[in-house]
């Protein structure tokens, strides 16, 4: 089965393309399932006082869901659409997050850490945030948030688990053992709470030049028996499926035979299609 479970579109403010363009592109690529998973609206900062184009406005959320459901019906029999959300975990805002997640008929919700407080560690405009911080302290805070997110029960899939490495900032090699311990603790939390994890291929085109998570973390996830799914994190229709050939090949190399798919927040494992040609 060919799937792509992590995509974004124009509503979020920093991606291009309408939802239907992604659906049509998915059909061209021969995807069996396409997950639409745009960013949850901002809940902990006032959009007008923050960086522009971070996420869809709150008033767009019901329109997003309605459009996804409409496309799901329109293209039935040609491609299976899954209605998803990339739902930030922000400590202290659990009640607001839960209200959004419980309030709509999602097929799945990706749990991602973008924000440490008001600092979005994934935004290229905010890399100056590293300047006055000890990278080891930032990593501790980040991986602590991952563990807390996994424990909430809000999410079905944990997203780009080591995205903290995106811009190449991090502790020095003398702290490698502690970083590995943080990674293992985060993965253990994912496994303990029965969550799936994505192999997000977008890291190959970022400064870190490797997928999220790293092969090291992926091997540990496989050892722990964490169910895995796949996402390109496309922000343009032409990026749909990008580098997922490499992701599938890596999973096959590690002996992974199936990937997780979702419907009505119920997980099912389907055979991995591991062909080396891109979708």
ABEGO torsion letter per residue (X at the ends): XBBBABBBBAAAGABBEBAAAAAAAAAAAGBABBBBBBBBBBAABBAAABBBGABBBAAAAAAAAAAAAAAAAAABGABBBBBBBBBBBBBGAAAAAAAAAAABBBABBBBBBABBEABBAABAAAAAAAAABBAAAAAAAAAAAAAAAAAAGABABBBGAAAAAAAGBEBBAAAAAAAAAAAAAAAAAAAAAGBBBBBBAAAAABAAGBBOBBAAAAAAAAAAGBBBBBBAGBABAAABGBGAAAAAAAAAAAGBABBBBBBGGBBBBBBBBABABBX
